[in-house]
Amino acid sequence: MEAVVIVGAGIAGVATALALNRVGIKALVLERSDGLRTTGAALTLFPNAWLALDALGVSHKLTSIYAPIERGFYTNLKSGAIQQVSFSKANGNPRSVHRKALLEALTEELPIDSIRFSCKIKAIDAQQHEGSSIAVVHLEDGTVIKSKVLIGCDGVHSVVAKWLGLAEPVHSGRSAVRGLAVYPQGHGLKDVHQFLSPSIRAGFVPLTHTDIYWFFGGSSQGTNLPTDPKVIQSDILENHAKNMPELYLDVVRHADVSTLTWAPLMFRLPWKVAFGNLSKQSVTVAGDAMHPMTPDLGQGGCGALEDAVVLGRHIGNSYLQNGRIIVPREMCRAIQKYVEERKWRATWLIVGSYLSGWVQDGGSLWGLEWFRDFIFYKFLFRRITEVTHYDCGKLPF
């Protein structure tokens, strides 16, 4: 029997495995793909994520490569108004990183046999073992894995979340194209730029001196979106972004098409997180499996790293207090403490992200564009982004 099984080798999954490893617990990570999932191109890690990475002992591997972001420029394409936002803060600036680099920084710290690839889950159930409930995972190849603890880190359409009875995520009414642009000779840019027009938001964030992360978001009622990367690039250039500034169009022209994705923006209704079944006995969820949210505050990956540290702390405390033994009955209590600590934090991140996106995307509502340019960016944006300076705490050693 396994001590802990984690479903999904994305950011939440490998970070949780590392948190547990740091306190002496070896977890088995089951990944349905045949290798690490590096789709998503890049993400911006805010100070709360760097505090979590500090707790996991890997932040230094990334800060030596990726420079801090100091400011961003937000341009209203209709009026020409430009708002400058400073990201400087005493406890750290955000930094944008390649998703692959983050995953590798985490997985390099794990025992070599921690992740088992090509594991597709067929079913989950629970059974009694020595008076306590354990999780039983059935794979499509017939393999049956029993575990004292099961943690679902398997993304927006989580199998574990479905087993717990959590409501399915809903469509936000928007979609986004995301990818990398590569300038072999260097791009010479260092600031964040966003360009706004009614129901459209596009922008880019420099990663290194050669790579830029870029995105294009807009209204989209359906989920039937192009999947061919070359079609995505040409559709953005020739149709959706044709009136964007040349600075942005040049970034899109330099796209590494192998990194392009176009996907609907999904989120779980916040009250379904606050009052939903986030755990059952020794089974719970983390990352997008718990709290999928729109990307407007850049907190999807950051929240997943927070989850990992908090899970590691509560499970680790129980493990250490019981003589370095996983006691199933005590694990139920540890997981409940994790849920109580995380559910309201996750709920407010979902709400804040959605409202931030609604305001920034503008739309046709009377006065919203004026509110965004003269109230939101000047007075409210910095207050809202205070959530990015949250400290999730340390791991027990």
Helices and strands as residue ranges (DSSP letters): E 2-7, H 11-22, E 27-30, E 42-45, H 47-56, H 60-63, E 71-76, E 82-86, E 95-98, H 99-107, E 115-116, E 121-129, E 132-139, E 144-152, H 159-164, E 170-182, E 192-197, E 200-206, E 211-219, H 229-235, I 236-240, H 246-253, G 257-259, E 261-267, H 270-274, E 279-280, E 283-285, G 287-289, G 295-297, H 300-321, H 328-360, H 368-371, I 372-380, H 381-384, G 385-389
